[in-house]
């Protein structure tokens, strides 16, 4: 299973970090060994930032078959340093435990999701808020990447990213047409 990640798919998120909004999808990879379940998150003393994302499992004919909640964790100070030097972000994005992944449910294009930190909602997103649809993201990726059935795609994060600190409580929730489907919880150490 390859772990593909789309960046800046939510214009408000690109703007909040001072990044340009891309005119076409951009992707990076995380190692499959970076994937962990919700539970314990290493906050790295506040350097790790949360980015909630809807994660898609790629099914037959490059169609999304299932979805899950995910956290694309980022070591922000390292990423900023690498960006200043125009270097790849692997150290900031591909560390152990950087891809937190919840339970799979059948894909629904009406999915909405939110992230709470210590009971306060900090992020809310939906596929409708993205610059590209999931099918467009997968099709663009398939133009050049050797994607296979069973690969997963982190679809990008809405605005509201921020640091996690020791003892923070994180709750990620999935909704379809405002109906609560599931939630996942994690504690930061």
C-alpha positions in Angstrom: 0.0 0.0 0.0 1.4 3.4 -1.0 0.4 6.5 0.9 -0.2 9.4 -1.4 -0.9 12.9 -0.1 -2.4 15.9 -1.9 -1.4 19.4 -0.8 -3.1 22.8 -0.9 -6.4 21.3 -2.1 -8.3 23.7 0.2 -7.6 27.3 -0.9 -8.2 28.8 2.7 -5.5 26.4 4.1 -2.9 27.5 1.4 -3.7 31.1 2.2 -3.4 30.7 6.0 0.2 29.3 5.6 1.1 32.0 3.1 1.4 29.5 0.2 0.3 30.0 -3.4 -2.8 28.2 -4.5 -1.7 25.6 -7.1 -3.3 25.6 -10.5 -3.2 21.8 -10.6 -2.9 19.1 -7.9 0.5 18.5 -6.2 1.3 15.3 -4.3 3.9 13.8 -2.0 4.4 10.3 -0.4 4.6 9.0 3.1 6.0 5.6 3.8 3.4 3.0 4.8 5.5 2.4 8.0 4.4 5.9 9.1 0.7 4.9 9.4 -0.6 4.4 12.9 -4.1 4.1 14.5 -5.7 6.9 16.5 -4.6 6.6 20.2 -1.3 8.3 21.2 0.2 11.2 19.3 3.8 12.4 20.0 3.4 16.2 20.0 7.2 16.7 19.9 6.8 19.4 22.5 4.4 21.5 20.3 6.3 21.2 17.1 3.8 18.8 15.5 0.8 20.4 13.8 -2.5 18.7 13.2 -4.0 18.5 9.7 -7.3 16.6 9.5 -8.0 15.0 6.2 -10.4 12.6 4.5 -8.4 9.6 3.3 -9.6 7.6 0.4 -8.9 4.0 -0.5 -8.4 3.6 -4.2 -10.6 0.8 -5.6 -11.1 -0.8 -9.0 -10.7 1.5 -12.0 -9.1 4.1 -9.8 -12.4 5.0 -8.1 -12.5 5.8 -4.4 -14.0 2.8 -2.7 -13.7 3.6 1.0 -12.9 6.6 3.2 -11.4 7.2 6.6 -10.5 10.1 8.8 -6.8 10.8 9.0 -4.3 13.2 10.5 -1.4 14.3 8.4 1.0 15.3 11.1 3.6 17.9 10.3 6.8 18.9 12.1 6.2 22.6 11.2 9.6 24.1 12.2 11.4 21.4 10.2 9.1 21.9 7.2 9.6 25.7 7.4 13.4 25.3 7.4 13.3 22.9 4.5 10.9 25.1 2.5 13.3 28.1 3.0 16.1 26.0 1.4 13.8 24.6 -1.4 14.4 21.1 -0.1 12.0 18.2 0.0 9.8 17.9 3.1 10.3 14.2 3.9 11.8 14.8 7.3 8.8 17.0 8.3 6.1 14.8 6.8 7.2 11.1 6.8 8.4 10.5 10.3 7.1 7.5 12.4 3.5 8.1 13.4 2.9 11.0 11.0 0.0 9.3 9.2 -2.8 8.7 11.8 -5.6 6.7 10.2 -9.1 5.7 11.4 -11.6 3.0 10.5 -12.7 2.5 6.9 -16.3 3.1 5.8 -17.8 3.1 2.4 -17.0 6.1 0.3 -19.6 8.9 0.2 -18.9 12.1 -1.7 -21.1 14.1 0.8 -18.6 13.4 3.6 -17.9 16.2 6.1 -15.4 16.1 8.9 -14.1 18.0 11.9 -11.3 18.1 14.4 -11.6 19.2 18.0 -8.6 19.8 20.3 -9.5 19.9 24.0 -13.2 20.1 23.1 -12.8 23.2 20.8 -13.5 22.7 17.0 -10.4 23.8 15.2 -11.0 22.4 11.7 -14.0 21.6 9.6 -14.0 20.4 6.0 -15.9 18.7 3.3 -15.1 17.4 -0.2 -17.2 20.2 -1.6 -14.7 22.8 -0.2 -11.8 21.4 -2.2 -10.4 22.8 -5.5 -10.6 19.4 -7.1 -13.0 16.4 -6.6 -11.5 13.1 -5.4 -11.9 11.6 -8.9 -10.0 14.6 -10.4 -7.2 14.1 -7.8 -6.9 10.4 -8.5 -7.0 10.9 -12.3 -4.3 13.6 -12.1 -2.1 11.3 -9.9 -2.7 8.3 -12.2 -1.3 10.3 -15.1 2.2 9.8 -13.8 2.2 7.7 -10.7 2.0 3.9 -10.4 -1.1 3.9 -8.3 -2.7 0.5 -7.5 -5.9 -0.7 -6.0 -5.5 -0.6 -2.2 -3.3 2.6 -2.2 -4.6 5.4 -0.1 -4.8 9.1 -0.7 -4.8 11.9 2.0 -6.9 14.5 0.2 -5.6 17.7 1.9 -6.6 19.7 4.9 -9.0 22.6 5.5 -7.9 25.8 7.3 -7.3 25.8 11.0 -4.1 23.8 11.3 -2.2 24.3 14.5 0.3 22.9 17.1 -0.5 20.0 19.4 0.9 20.1 23.0 1.4 17.4 25.6 -1.9 16.3 27.2 -4.0 17.7 24.4 -7.1 15.6 23.6 -8.0 15.2 19.9 -11.3 14.1 18.5 -11.8 13.6 14.8 -15.4 13.2 13.6 -17.0 12.1 10.3 -20.5 13.2 9.1 -22.6 12.5 6.1 -25.3 15.1 5.5 -24.9 16.3 9.1 -25.4 12.8 10.5 -22.6 11.7 12.8 -21.0 8.5 11.4 -18.0 8.0 13.7 -15.4 9.6 15.9 -11.8 8.8 16.8 -9.9 10.0 19.8 -6.2 10.5 20.6 -4.1 11.9 23.4 -0.9 13.8 22.9 2.2 13.0 24.8 
